[in-house]
Amino acid sequence: MVTSVQELLQSRHKEEENYLLLLHHALMKTYGWIPLEEFKELPIPTVINLIDRINQDIEAEKRAYEKAKRK
Amino acid sequence: MNTEEMKRHLAKPIEFELDEGSGKIGMSPLKINDLPELMELQSELASSMKGAGDDAVFKISKEMTISVTNLLRKSLTAGNPEIKEPEVIDEFIASNFIRLMPKLFEVNSLTSGRDRIKEEKVKKIKERLDGNIGAGASSK
């Protein structure tokens, strides 16, 4: 349980770090190594569109897998 | 993808005029490092919103004002590198705050191109349905 403002700020900071790390991880998994400092400089719309692209690929792979399973 | 979307994708400044003939202002997309602040701001705005559509009313807290100013400063500084005096940017933000805030969310849209197309299609279908309902009601 959060007991102080300091703890609340720390937990929020941790959440933000985790969120950015997840995005960084998702991009590196697809495109290879991206230095953290370079990742931090990427524009928001670029990352949003790349993540959407990755999701589209996952969806297409899932559909292809389901189709192959039915055969 | 249109020119504006391509500019956003490349972090190039998007130019706009606040008033006709008032001169073009550049606004660059924020960096991913600013995403947590932008998302927090959006969720705070959404939770403070009352009403919907054109009648929506927002209650902007002091913290939200500081956050918007901070993000606008970053976006405008990157979009107008020829302006070397930070106080000019700050004064500009202070005097055009309400008009600049929607631009900030527009330039840093968290909606992907695919989702925007979906949203537009849904909007068109809704408009068509509303039109049909309106026409049906008037013909009765």
Backbone of each chain as ProteinMPNN parsed JSONL, in Angstrom:
{"seq_chain_A": "MVTSVQELLQSRHKEEENYLLLLHHALMKTYGWIPLEEFKELPIPTVINLIDRINQDIEAEKRAYEKAKRK", "coords_chain_A": {"N_chain_A": [[0.84, -1.201, 0.0], [0.468, 2.267, -0.788], [2.031, 4.728, 1.089], [3.033, 7.284, 1.367], [3.584, 10.516, -0.238], [6.005, 10.58, -1.477], [6.49, 7.841, -1.924], [4.383, 7.307, -3.63], [5.09, 8.863, -5.837], [7.431, 7.574, -6.513], [6.475, 5.017, -7.215], [4.919, 5.67, -9.392], [6.853, 6.654, -11.118], [8.272, 4.316, -11.55], [6.374, 2.788, -12.905], [6.169, 4.273, -15.278], [8.745, 3.916, -16.284], [8.729, 1.15, -16.691], [6.794, 0.978, -18.677], [7.952, 2.346, -20.84], [10.15, 0.708, -21.159], [8.943, -1.656, -21.978], [7.945, -0.905, -24.489], [10.346, -0.346, -25.769], [11.511, -2.868, -25.686], [9.687, -4.301, -27.306], [10.115, -3.111, -29.808], [12.818, -3.695, -30.235], [12.755, -6.458, -30.334], [11.611, -6.914, -32.765], [13.044, -5.31, -34.634], [15.706, -5.487, -33.966], [18.74, -4.644, -32.127], [18.445, -1.583, -30.413], [19.96, 1.241, -29.298], [19.4, 2.56, -26.028], [19.459, 5.343, -25.655], [19.053, 6.253, -28.244], [16.525, 5.253, -28.736], [14.993, 6.749, -26.919], [14.952, 9.155, -28.21], [13.253, 8.875, -30.315], [10.418, 9.934, -32.287], [7.093, 10.251, -30.941], [4.776, 9.622, -32.694], [6.04, 7.929, -34.568], [6.834, 5.662, -33.068], [4.311, 4.789, -32.197], [3.101, 4.103, -34.633], [4.869, 2.097, -35.491], [4.512, 0.145, -33.523], [1.878, -0.465, -34.011], [2.139, -1.59, -36.515], [3.65, -3.854, -35.877], [1.745, -5.202, -34.363], [-0.137, -5.694, -36.365], [1.288, -7.516, -37.925], [1.516, -9.63, -36.104], [-1.179, -10.32, -35.838], [-1.692, -11.162, -38.48], [0.005, -13.361, -38.631], [-1.175, -15.004, -36.712], [-3.638, -15.487, -37.931], [-2.785, -16.892, -40.205], [-1.697, -19.115, -38.99], [-3.951, -20.272, -37.774], [-5.394, -20.91, -40.052], [-3.699, -22.771, -41.252], [-3.834, -24.76, -39.335], [-6.407, -25.672, -39.58], [-6.348, -27.077, -41.936]], "CA_chain_A": [[0.0, 0.0, 0.0], [1.252, 3.505, -0.851], [1.81, 5.438, 2.351], [3.441, 8.682, 1.322], [3.663, 11.129, -1.57], [7.294, 10.136, -2.026], [6.299, 6.472, -2.423], [3.471, 7.39, -4.773], [5.875, 9.371, -6.96], [8.377, 6.524, -6.895], [5.752, 3.935, -7.894], [4.508, 6.198, -10.697], [8.074, 6.707, -11.929], [8.587, 2.933, -11.91], [5.394, 2.407, -13.926], [6.563, 4.938, -16.523], [9.958, 3.249, -16.76], [8.331, -0.163, -17.189], [6.046, 1.184, -19.905], [8.922, 2.666, -21.894], [10.99, -0.484, -21.377], [8.149, -2.606, -22.771], [7.938, -0.412, -25.877], [11.714, -0.525, -26.259], [11.684, -4.311, -25.88], [8.875, -4.725, -28.459], [10.767, -2.654, -31.041], [14.087, -4.419, -30.419], [12.418, -7.842, -30.679], [11.294, -6.943, -34.2], [14.022, -4.632, -35.5], [17.086, -5.673, -33.504], [19.248, -3.791, -31.055], [18.3, -0.122, -30.515], [20.49, 1.825, -28.064], [18.364, 3.227, -25.236], [19.469, 6.795, -25.901], [18.439, 6.463, -29.573], [15.094, 4.962, -28.57], [14.369, 7.887, -26.222], [14.861, 10.286, -29.147], [12.281, 8.59, -31.393], [9.159, 10.676, -32.133], [5.943, 9.453, -30.474], [3.979, 9.012, -33.78], [6.801, 6.841, -35.201], [6.732, 4.47, -32.218], [2.911, 4.329, -32.213], [2.863, 3.431, -35.914], [5.645, 0.857, -35.552], [3.853, -0.833, -32.646], [0.672, -0.877, -34.728], [2.629, -2.466, -37.59], [4.015, -5.123, -35.231], [0.471, -5.851, -34.02], [-0.731, -6.191, -37.619], [2.039, -8.721, -38.302], [1.137, -10.713, -35.164], [-2.534, -10.731, -36.217], [-1.598, -11.902, -39.735], [0.623, -14.654, -38.305], [-2.192, -15.795, -36.007], [-4.633, -15.92, -38.932], [-2.147, -17.907, -41.044], [-1.55, -20.314, -38.149], [-5.291, -20.857, -37.635], [-5.747, -21.448, -41.364], [-2.886, -23.969, -41.44], [-4.305, -25.756, -38.377], [-7.678, -26.213, -40.076], [-6.105, -27.95, -43.099]], "C_chain_A": [[0.876, 1.253, 0.0], [0.964, 4.331, 0.398], [2.201, 6.905, 2.293], [3.507, 9.19, -0.118], [4.934, 10.654, -2.275], [7.164, 8.741, -2.649], [5.415, 6.451, -3.661], [4.243, 7.842, -6.021], [6.849, 8.308, -7.456], [7.677, 5.412, -7.677], [5.318, 4.384, -9.283], [5.712, 6.22, -11.654], [8.436, 5.314, -12.43], [7.655, 2.45, -13.019], [5.787, 2.984, -15.291], [7.775, 4.26, -17.14], [9.616, 1.91, -17.384], [7.648, -0.049, -18.547], [6.991, 1.452, -21.077], [9.8, 1.459, -22.213], [10.25, -1.514, -22.228], [8.125, -2.208, -24.246], [9.3, -0.654, -26.521], [11.951, -2.005, -26.593], [10.935, -4.78, -27.139], [9.539, -4.319, -29.779], [12.048, -3.441, -31.301], [13.84, -5.859, -30.854], [12.183, -7.957, -32.188], [12.444, -6.414, -35.055], [15.483, -4.815, -35.084], [17.488, -4.606, -32.496], [19.059, -2.3, -31.349], [18.876, 0.468, -29.23], [19.424, 2.656, -27.353], [18.296, 4.725, -25.523], [18.835, 7.133, -27.257], [16.928, 6.264, -29.492], [14.376, 6.159, -27.954], [14.163, 9.084, -27.14], [13.818, 10.075, -30.239], [11.001, 9.397, -31.194], [7.998, 9.747, -31.757], [5.162, 8.83, -31.651], [4.704, 7.852, -34.469], [6.639, 5.56, -34.39], [5.315, 3.9, -32.251], [2.639, 3.556, -33.51], [3.641, 2.12, -36.039], [4.997, -0.237, -34.696], [2.585, -1.359, -33.325], [1.034, -1.867, -35.839], [2.968, -3.859, -37.032], [2.737, -5.902, -34.888], [-0.201, -6.432, -35.255], [-0.055, -7.488, -38.049], [1.653, -9.905, -37.417], [-0.246, -11.25, -35.536], [-2.508, -11.586, -37.492], [-1.006, -13.292, -39.503], [-0.388, -15.576, -37.636], [-3.207, -16.356, -36.991], [-4.069, -17.047, -39.792], [-2.013, -19.219, -40.284], [-2.882, -21.04, -38.02], [-5.723, -21.535, -38.928], [-5.01, -22.765, -41.602], [-3.373, -25.105, -40.54], [-5.565, -26.442, -38.881], [-7.483, -27.203, -41.215], [-5.776, -29.383, -42.677]], "O_chain_A": [[1.894, 1.307, 0.691], [-0.191, 4.602, 0.727], [1.728, 7.695, 3.11], [3.489, 8.415, -1.075], [4.945, 10.369, -3.473], [7.658, 8.489, -3.748], [5.65, 5.697, -4.605], [4.077, 7.286, -7.107], [7.067, 8.158, -8.659], [8.205, 4.92, -8.674], [5.338, 3.602, -10.233], [5.604, 5.859, -12.825], [8.851, 5.142, -13.576], [8.09, 1.784, -13.958], [5.748, 2.296, -16.311], [7.836, 4.052, -18.352], [10.122, 1.558, -18.45], [7.881, -0.856, -19.447], [6.855, 0.87, -22.153], [10.148, 1.212, -23.367], [10.845, -2.165, -23.087], [8.263, -3.049, -25.134], [9.394, -1.104, -27.663], [12.511, -2.342, -27.636], [11.469, -5.552, -27.936], [9.531, -5.08, -30.746], [12.336, -3.81, -32.439], [14.605, -6.419, -31.639], [12.516, -8.97, -32.805], [12.779, -7.003, -36.082], [16.39, -4.35, -35.774], [16.677, -3.781, -32.075], [19.464, -1.814, -32.405], [18.329, 0.217, -28.156], [18.646, 3.365, -27.992], [17.213, 5.301, -25.62], [18.17, 8.159, -27.404], [16.155, 7.006, -30.098], [13.294, 6.541, -28.398], [13.304, 9.929, -26.884], [13.529, 10.993, -31.006], [10.535, 9.539, -30.063], [7.937, 8.601, -32.203], [4.902, 7.628, -31.626], [4.063, 6.896, -34.905], [6.345, 4.5, -34.943], [5.13, 2.685, -32.324], [2.025, 2.489, -33.488], [3.148, 1.152, -36.617], [4.942, -1.4, -35.097], [2.261, -2.543, -33.226], [0.329, -2.849, -36.069], [2.628, -4.885, -37.62], [2.664, -7.113, -35.099], [-0.767, -7.525, -35.208], [-0.715, -8.435, -38.477], [1.484, -11.027, -37.895], [-0.47, -12.461, -35.551], [-3.204, -12.598, -37.583], [-1.451, -14.274, -40.097], [-0.459, -16.766, -37.941], [-3.593, -17.522, -36.914], [-4.757, -18.027, -40.081], [-2.191, -20.298, -40.849], [-2.947, -22.263, -38.14], [-6.341, -22.599, -38.906], [-5.588, -23.741, -42.08], [-3.331, -26.272, -40.929], [-5.774, -27.633, -38.647], [-8.331, -28.065, -41.447], [-5.546, -30.24, -43.531]]}, "seq_chain_B": "MNTEEMKRHLAKPIEFELDEGSGKIGMSPLKINDLPELMELQSELASSMKGAGDDAVFKISKEMTISVTNLLRKSLTAGNPEIKEPEVIDEFIASNFIRLMPKLFEVNSLTSGRDRIKEEKVKKIKERLDGNIGAGASSK", "coords_chain_B": {"N_chain_B": [[-0.663, 7.896, -46.821], [-0.52, 11.225, -45.812], [1.172, 14.459, -46.333], [1.402, 15.788, -43.862], [1.138, 13.701, -41.998], [3.391, 12.247, -42.679], [5.386, 14.046, -42.028], [5.069, 14.138, -39.262], [5.76, 11.552, -38.635], [8.445, 11.616, -39.21], [9.353, 13.331, -37.368], [9.362, 15.97, -38.14], [8.727, 19.496, -38.074], [5.325, 20.555, -37.882], [3.515, 22.903, -39.647], [1.437, 25.678, -38.845], [-1.181, 28.199, -38.746], [-2.29, 30.464, -36.321], [-4.088, 32.557, -36.558], [-5.538, 33.837, -39.568], [-3.056, 34.866, -41.762], [-1.322, 35.507, -39.724], [1.181, 34.49, -39.574], [3.362, 31.642, -39.84], [3.628, 28.913, -37.553], [5.794, 26.572, -36.133], [5.482, 23.199, -35.012], [6.851, 20.561, -33.386], [6.729, 16.945, -33.232], [6.664, 15.266, -30.049], [9.257, 13.549, -28.176], [9.688, 10.013, -27.548], [10.354, 9.712, -24.929], [8.83, 11.547, -23.612], [6.388, 10.449, -23.555], [5.108, 9.143, -21.233], [4.352, 11.419, -19.674], [2.669, 12.76, -21.443], [0.639, 10.862, -21.788], [-0.36, 10.656, -19.209], [-1.361, 13.181, -18.888], [-3.365, 13.187, -20.844], [-5.079, 11.239, -19.782], [-5.826, 12.467, -17.395], [-7.14, 14.694, -18.396], [-9.238, 13.442, -19.724], [-10.576, 12.298, -17.564], [-11.425, 14.566, -16.279], [-13.278, 15.607, -17.908], [-16.455, 16.877, -18.777], [-19.595, 16.277, -20.191], [-20.09, 15.895, -23.809], [-18.658, 15.781, -27.152], [-19.016, 18.828, -28.963], [-19.964, 20.194, -26.804], [-18.413, 19.533, -24.671], [-16.752, 20.035, -21.572], [-13.805, 21.006, -19.95], [-11.963, 20.666, -16.948], [-9.219, 22.256, -15.969], [-6.48, 21.559, -14.059], [-3.942, 23.033, -11.877], [-1.604, 21.531, -11.989], [-1.958, 20.215, -14.392], [-1.869, 22.352, -16.141], [0.781, 23.136, -15.857], [2.04, 20.887, -16.856], [1.077, 20.81, -19.535], [2.148, 23.222, -20.454], [4.862, 22.684, -20.218], [5.179, 20.567, -22.082], [4.332, 21.838, -24.409], [6.286, 23.792, -24.606], [8.568, 22.26, -25.168], [7.805, 21.131, -27.635], [7.349, 23.394, -29.257], [9.823, 24.697, -29.117], [11.484, 22.856, -30.4], [10.256, 22.919, -32.859], [10.605, 25.471, -33.792], [13.437, 26.345, -34.338], [14.77, 28.68, -34.899], [14.056, 30.587, -33.086], [15.608, 31.865, -30.445], [15.28, 32.783, -27.895], [14.091, 31.617, -24.918], [12.119, 32.811, -23.335], [10.427, 34.104, -25.079], [9.052, 32.048, -26.314], [7.733, 31.042, -24.055], [6.075, 33.216, -23.378], [4.519, 33.307, -25.644], [3.182, 30.857, -25.425], [1.749, 31.321, -23.064], [-0.016, 33.352, -23.874], [-1.501, 32.092, -25.819], [-2.526, 29.738, -24.914], [-4.959, 28.081, -24.723], [-5.594, 27.737, -27.393], [-3.386, 26.469, -28.363], [-3.206, 24.068, -27.039], [-4.991, 21.94, -28.101], [-3.617, 21.524, -30.491], [-1.255, 20.398, -29.669], [-2.039, 17.824, -28.908], [-2.925, 16.952, -31.319], [-0.651, 16.938, -32.994], [0.884, 15.084, -31.612], [-0.507, 12.668, -31.795], [-1.905, 9.772, -30.338], [-3.057, 7.86, -31.736], [-2.882, 5.375, -34.144], [-2.195, 5.339, -37.724], [-3.809, 3.407, -38.946], [-5.844, 3.076, -37.066], [-6.925, 5.618, -37.157], [-8.039, 5.687, -39.713], [-9.999, 3.75, -39.373], [-11.557, 5.033, -37.402], [-12.452, 7.257, -38.881], [-14.023, 5.972, -40.8], [-16.01, 4.818, -39.189], [-17.122, 7.167, -38.196], [-18.153, 8.3, -40.55], [-20.071, 6.383, -41.238], [-21.741, 6.641, -39.031], [-22.604, 9.267, -39.37], [-24.007, 8.984, -41.744], [-26.01, 7.23, -40.919], [-27.251, 8.827, -38.958], [-28.17, 10.836, -40.617], [-29.997, 9.423, -42.177], [-31.818, 8.663, -40.208], [-32.7, 11.152, -39.404], [-33.849, 12.059, -41.803], [-35.871, 10.182, -42.054], [-37.452, 10.764, -39.851], [-38.314, 13.331, -40.465], [-39.868, 12.838, -42.71], [-42.048, 11.639, -41.687]], "CA_chain_B": [[-0.108, 8.829, -45.828], [-0.383, 12.57, -46.363], [2.416, 15.145, -45.972], [1.41, 16.071, -42.42], [1.406, 12.454, -41.28], [4.777, 11.883, -42.957], [6.21, 14.965, -41.235], [4.966, 13.692, -37.877], [6.498, 10.303, -38.567], [9.873, 11.948, -39.285], [9.583, 14.356, -36.327], [9.508, 17.289, -38.769], [7.689, 20.396, -37.546], [4.098, 20.777, -38.643], [3.291, 24.35, -39.59], [0.036, 26.119, -38.834], [-1.404, 29.612, -38.403], [-3.34, 30.613, -35.311], [-5.06, 33.414, -37.24], [-5.178, 33.995, -40.971], [-2.069, 35.896, -42.03], [-0.53, 35.85, -38.531], [2.507, 33.869, -39.675], [3.344, 30.202, -39.554], [4.293, 28.448, -36.34], [6.158, 25.156, -36.249], [5.329, 22.393, -33.806], [7.428, 19.238, -33.638], [6.232, 15.874, -32.357], [7.498, 15.033, -28.865], [10.028, 12.3, -28.207], [9.035, 8.918, -26.802], [10.663, 9.941, -23.514], [7.764, 12.388, -23.048], [5.104, 9.721, -23.652], [4.383, 8.99, -19.954], [3.747, 12.701, -19.27], [1.564, 13.036, -22.367], [-0.449, 9.924, -21.507], [-0.935, 11.032, -17.917], [-2.121, 14.399, -19.154], [-4.581, 12.801, -21.578], [-6.022, 10.533, -18.904], [-6.363, 13.465, -16.453], [-8.102, 15.502, -19.159], [-10.425, 12.613, -19.975], [-11.348, 12.118, -16.32], [-11.999, 15.851, -15.836], [-14.211, 16.069, -18.946], [-17.901, 16.764, -18.534], [-20.291, 16.474, -21.462], [-19.463, 15.228, -24.95], [-18.613, 16.5, -28.43], [-18.745, 20.265, -28.91], [-20.391, 20.725, -25.499], [-17.519, 19.023, -23.622], [-16.106, 21.055, -20.74], [-12.671, 20.457, -19.204], [-11.486, 21.424, -15.793], [-7.763, 22.098, -16.029], [-5.845, 21.846, -12.771], [-2.656, 23.731, -11.943], [-0.6, 20.534, -12.409], [-2.17, 19.967, -15.818], [-1.387, 23.55, -16.846], [2.255, 23.075, -15.85], [2.41, 19.799, -17.752], [0.817, 21.228, -20.927], [3.13, 24.262, -20.774], [6.147, 22.011, -20.369], [5.193, 19.823, -23.349], [4.246, 22.824, -25.502], [7.6, 24.437, -24.684], [9.456, 21.317, -25.867], [7.338, 20.976, -29.007], [7.539, 24.656, -29.996], [11.259, 24.975, -29.195], [12.016, 21.997, -31.461], [9.616, 23.288, -34.133], [11.033, 26.822, -34.213], [14.824, 26.478, -33.851], [15.297, 30.043, -35.126], [13.764, 31.412, -31.899], [16.64, 31.5, -29.462], [14.932, 33.263, -26.547], [13.031, 30.769, -24.338], [11.024, 33.615, -22.748], [9.483, 34.421, -26.167], [8.212, 30.84, -26.436], [6.876, 30.986, -22.856], [5.043, 34.259, -23.489], [3.628, 32.878, -26.724], [2.335, 29.789, -24.869], [0.839, 31.924, -22.084], [-1.081, 34.134, -24.507], [-2.303, 31.278, -26.762], [-2.596, 28.417, -24.272], [-6.147, 27.291, -25.068], [-5.595, 27.392, -28.823], [-2.241, 25.6, -28.657], [-3.37, 22.761, -26.391], [-5.466, 20.892, -29.027], [-2.575, 21.274, -31.502], [-0.281, 19.504, -29.048], [-2.57, 16.463, -28.993], [-3.047, 16.615, -32.744], [0.698, 16.628, -33.495], [1.372, 13.89, -30.917], [-1.642, 11.754, -31.709], [-1.581, 8.414, -29.895], [-3.834, 6.957, -32.579], [-2.097, 5.008, -35.323], [-2.828, 5.633, -39.009], [-4.848, 2.394, -39.179], [-6.974, 3.389, -36.181], [-7.552, 6.86, -37.632], [-8.881, 5.322, -40.861], [-11.169, 3.066, -38.785], [-12.38, 6.061, -36.745], [-13.106, 8.054, -39.926], [-15.074, 5.145, -41.414], [-17.104, 4.725, -38.209], [-17.741, 8.496, -38.137], [-18.945, 8.472, -41.771], [-21.242, 5.498, -41.133], [-22.612, 7.234, -38.018], [-23.21, 10.456, -39.988], [-24.986, 8.503, -42.721], [-27.148, 6.709, -40.147], [-27.936, 9.976, -38.351], [-28.853, 11.507, -41.736], [-31.155, 8.597, -42.541], [-32.798, 8.747, -39.115], [-33.239, 12.527, -39.482], [-34.707, 12.116, -43.002], [-37.02, 9.337, -41.731], [-38.288, 11.49, -38.878], [-38.95, 14.502, -41.124], [-40.843, 12.399, -43.706], [-43.261, 11.159, -41.001]], "C_chain_B": [[0.039, 10.221, -46.45], [0.887, 13.25, -45.818], [2.514, 15.373, -44.466], [1.76, 14.829, -41.611], [2.861, 12.036, -41.459], [5.728, 12.762, -42.134], [6.241, 14.528, -39.772], [5.847, 12.472, -37.657], [8.005, 10.551, -38.528], [10.272, 13.004, -38.256], [9.866, 15.727, -36.933], [8.417, 18.205, -38.217], [6.495, 20.514, -38.486], [3.792, 22.26, -38.524], [1.813, 24.68, -39.621], [-0.018, 27.601, -38.48], [-2.497, 29.678, -37.345], [-4.468, 31.482, -35.86], [-4.591, 33.577, -38.678], [-4.207, 35.161, -41.148], [-1.193, 36.265, -40.84], [0.871, 35.24, -38.55], [2.478, 32.422, -39.231], [4.17, 29.858, -38.316], [4.606, 26.968, -36.539], [5.96, 24.435, -34.925], [5.832, 20.981, -34.105], [6.8, 18.183, -32.744], [7.198, 15.672, -31.181], [8.257, 13.717, -29.02], [9.361, 11.278, -27.293], [9.275, 9.05, -25.293], [9.565, 10.761, -22.821], [6.411, 11.673, -23.042], [4.388, 9.546, -22.305], [3.682, 10.277, -19.515], [2.532, 13.018, -20.141], [0.362, 12.137, -22.064], [-1.155, 10.266, -20.196], [-1.838, 12.251, -18.085], [-3.441, 14.067, -19.856], [-5.581, 12.117, -20.661], [-6.624, 11.501, -17.887], [-7.412, 14.332, -17.135], [-9.402, 14.732, -19.368], [-11.268, 12.47, -18.71], [-11.968, 13.428, -15.832], [-13.064, 16.37, -16.808], [-15.666, 15.851, -18.532], [-18.623, 17.08, -19.833], [-19.557, 15.763, -22.586], [-19.519, 16.114, -26.188], [-18.27, 17.97, -28.259], [-19.112, 20.886, -27.56], [-19.47, 20.286, -24.356], [-16.831, 20.175, -22.89], [-14.986, 20.386, -19.95], [-12.37, 21.339, -18.008], [-9.977, 21.196, -15.751], [-7.139, 22.521, -14.703], [-4.513, 22.561, -12.979], [-1.562, 22.784, -12.473], [-0.708, 20.272, -13.914], [-1.644, 21.142, -16.64], [0.137, 23.516, -16.954], [2.731, 22.026, -16.859], [2.225, 20.184, -19.229], [1.871, 22.261, -21.35], [4.492, 23.636, -21.045], [6.246, 21.294, -21.726], [5.127, 20.773, -24.548], [5.601, 23.489, -25.717], [8.564, 23.561, -25.495], [9.12, 21.256, -27.356], [7.607, 22.233, -29.848], [9.022, 25.006, -30.137], [11.878, 24.149, -30.326], [11.464, 22.405, -32.83], [10.031, 24.643, -34.671], [12.469, 27.072, -33.759], [15.409, 27.876, -34.023], [15.009, 30.971, -33.939], [14.699, 30.977, -30.774], [16.265, 31.89, -28.032], [13.799, 32.41, -25.962], [11.86, 31.566, -23.779], [9.996, 34.003, -23.819], [8.506, 33.254, -26.338], [7.229, 30.783, -25.262], [5.743, 32.01, -22.927], [4.016, 33.881, -24.547], [2.654, 31.808, -26.215], [1.287, 30.403, -23.93], [-0.309, 32.658, -22.769], [-1.938, 33.326, -25.477], [-2.561, 29.873, -26.227], [-3.75, 27.546, -24.778], [-6.151, 26.867, -26.536], [-4.453, 26.436, -29.182], [-2.433, 24.18, -28.113], [-3.917, 21.677, -27.344], [-4.43, 20.529, -30.091], [-1.543, 20.28, -30.978], [-0.742, 18.046, -29.171], [-2.707, 15.994, -30.445], [-1.693, 16.162, -33.306], [1.214, 15.322, -32.884], [0.26, 12.867, -30.744], [-1.185, 10.356, -31.292], [-2.378, 7.38, -30.688], [-3.014, 6.648, -33.82], [-2.886, 5.33, -36.59], [-4.0, 4.706, -39.277], [-6.085, 2.713, -38.34], [-7.702, 4.648, -36.634], [-8.494, 6.578, -38.803], [-10.169, 4.664, -40.362], [-12.122, 4.094, -38.189], [-13.153, 6.884, -37.766], [-14.255, 7.286, -40.558], [-16.288, 5.076, -40.496], [-17.868, 6.048, -38.165], [-18.661, 8.713, -39.349], [-20.22, 7.639, -41.718], [-22.262, 6.111, -40.176], [-23.347, 8.45, -38.61], [-24.316, 10.044, -40.962], [-26.251, 8.002, -42.006], [-27.964, 7.843, -39.543], [-28.758, 10.718, -39.407], [-30.118, 10.773, -42.113], [-32.258, 8.693, -41.497], [-33.5, 10.109, -39.177], [-34.235, 12.646, -40.639], [-35.994, 11.342, -42.752], [-37.998, 10.07, -40.826], [-39.013, 12.642, -39.54], [-40.008, 14.083, -42.126], [-42.133, 11.908, -43.058], [-44.268, 12.261, -40.79]], "O_chain_B": [[0.659, 10.367, -47.503], [1.583, 12.7, -44.964], [3.572, 15.177, -43.867], [2.557, 14.879, -40.674], [3.493, 11.537, -40.528], [6.738, 12.287, -41.614], [7.289, 14.543, -39.126], [6.566, 12.36, -36.665], [8.751, 9.8, -37.898], [11.396, 13.507, -38.274], [10.533, 16.554, -36.312], [7.311, 17.749, -37.925], [6.638, 20.565, -39.708], [3.807, 22.814, -37.424], [1.034, 24.045, -40.332], [0.951, 28.179, -37.987], [-3.524, 29.011, -37.471], [-5.647, 31.191, -35.658], [-3.4, 33.469, -38.971], [-4.489, 36.289, -40.742], [-0.412, 37.213, -40.914], [1.656, 35.461, -37.628], [1.689, 32.025, -38.374], [5.238, 30.418, -38.068], [3.782, 26.21, -37.051], [6.233, 24.983, -33.857], [5.296, 20.295, -34.976], [6.383, 18.482, -31.625], [8.403, 15.886, -31.315], [7.94, 12.89, -29.876], [8.587, 11.619, -26.399], [8.487, 8.556, -24.486], [9.392, 10.682, -21.605], [5.412, 12.225, -22.58], [3.18, 9.774, -22.228], [2.548, 10.233, -19.039], [1.503, 13.48, -19.648], [-0.783, 12.589, -22.08], [-2.378, 10.177, -20.088], [-2.921, 12.336, -17.507], [-4.494, 14.598, -19.505], [-6.783, 12.373, -20.741], [-7.8, 11.38, -17.546], [-8.438, 14.667, -16.543], [-10.5, 15.267, -19.217], [-12.497, 12.512, -18.758], [-12.927, 13.41, -15.06], [-13.673, 17.416, -16.583], [-16.043, 14.799, -18.016], [-18.29, 18.057, -20.504], [-18.536, 15.112, -22.361], [-20.306, 17.057, -26.269], [-17.357, 18.324, -27.514], [-18.633, 21.966, -27.214], [-19.717, 20.628, -23.2], [-16.392, 21.149, -23.5], [-15.186, 19.329, -19.352], [-12.501, 22.562, -18.047], [-9.516, 20.078, -15.524], [-7.251, 23.672, -14.28], [-4.021, 22.68, -14.101], [-0.721, 23.171, -13.284], [0.295, 20.128, -14.612], [-1.049, 20.952, -17.7], [0.707, 23.826, -18.001], [3.683, 22.244, -17.608], [3.092, 19.923, -20.062], [2.417, 22.19, -22.451], [5.186, 24.017, -21.988], [7.254, 21.399, -22.425], [5.777, 20.547, -25.568], [6.017, 23.724, -26.852], [9.273, 24.042, -26.379], [9.998, 21.317, -28.216], [8.035, 22.143, -30.998], [9.435, 25.551, -31.161], [12.683, 24.654, -31.109], [12.144, 22.248, -33.844], [9.841, 24.94, -35.85], [12.704, 27.913, -32.892], [16.404, 28.227, -33.389], [15.642, 32.017, -33.8], [14.589, 29.877, -30.234], [16.855, 31.393, -27.072], [12.67, 32.468, -26.45], [10.734, 31.07, -23.744], [8.824, 34.21, -23.503], [7.3, 33.45, -26.486], [6.044, 30.511, -25.449], [4.6, 31.711, -22.581], [2.816, 34.099, -24.382], [1.464, 31.839, -26.527], [0.107, 30.059, -23.986], [-1.448, 32.598, -22.304], [-2.985, 33.801, -25.917], [-2.786, 28.937, -26.994], [-3.538, 26.412, -25.209], [-6.639, 25.792, -26.884], [-4.53, 25.696, -30.163], [-1.893, 23.217, -28.657], [-3.351, 20.585, -27.39], [-4.363, 19.384, -30.54], [-1.026, 19.442, -31.717], [0.046, 17.156, -29.492], [-2.617, 14.804, -30.746], [-1.6, 15.148, -33.997], [1.898, 14.547, -33.552], [0.108, 12.275, -29.676], [-0.209, 9.825, -31.822], [-2.38, 6.192, -30.364], [-2.506, 7.559, -34.475], [-4.094, 5.564, -36.537], [-5.047, 5.133, -39.764], [-7.216, 2.635, -38.82], [-8.924, 4.75, -36.519], [-9.587, 7.138, -38.89], [-11.266, 4.958, -40.838], [-13.329, 4.05, -38.426], [-14.332, 7.181, -37.578], [-15.32, 7.844, -40.825], [-17.428, 5.246, -40.929], [-19.098, 6.063, -38.104], [-19.773, 9.225, -39.223], [-21.298, 8.099, -42.093], [-23.465, 6.115, -40.441], [-24.543, 8.638, -38.385], [-25.389, 10.644, -41.011], [-27.378, 8.292, -42.406], [-29.194, 7.84, -39.599], [-29.875, 11.166, -39.147], [-31.167, 11.377, -42.341], [-33.443, 8.79, -41.816], [-34.718, 10.207, -39.026], [-35.305, 13.239, -40.5], [-37.074, 11.764, -43.167], [-39.213, 10.003, -41.013], [-40.174, 12.913, -39.234], [-40.943, 14.839, -42.392], [-43.164, 11.766, -43.717], [-45.337, 12.022, -40.229]]}, "name": "protein", "num_of_chains": 2, "seq": "MVTSVQELLQSRHKEEENYLLLLHHALMKTYGWIPLEEFKELPIPTVINLIDRINQDIEAEKRAYEKAKRKMNTEEMKRHLAKPIEFELDEGSGKIGMSPLKINDLPELMELQSELASSMKGAGDDAVFKISKEMTISVTNLLRKSLTAGNPEIKEPEVIDEFIASNFIRLMPKLFEVNSLTSGRDRIKEEKVKKIKERLDGNIGAGASSK"}
